[in-house]
């Protein structure tokens, strides 16, 4: 049984409840006994001390807008890259430009890394 769900940087959790957990010694008389309460129209469980209503609520778990945006961007980028790969296979000039672009991106990454290592005093 899931006892808790925590929201995080990219996860939203809404709704649900604390749920009903039966704590106690299982050898105790009647602990865990379930009945249908006709007054409240809910299931109740005996925890050894009192009847506890069994809650049936559930949380809604979803990605927040930042996560959705990041995933959407990544999917669009992968689709663009795949289309570019296909075009470069059919057209030599596109292939040359694409290879130049990849080299330039690598050079930029290297330059950024090197610039972080250089300290100007």
Buried (B, 14 or more C-beta within 10 A) or exposed (E): EEEEEEEEEBEBBEEBEEBBEBEEEEEEEEBEEEEEEEEEEBBBBBBBEEBBEBEEEEBEEEEEEEBEEEEEEEEEEEEEEEEBEEBBEEEEEBBEBBEEEEEEEEEEEEEEEEEEEEEEE
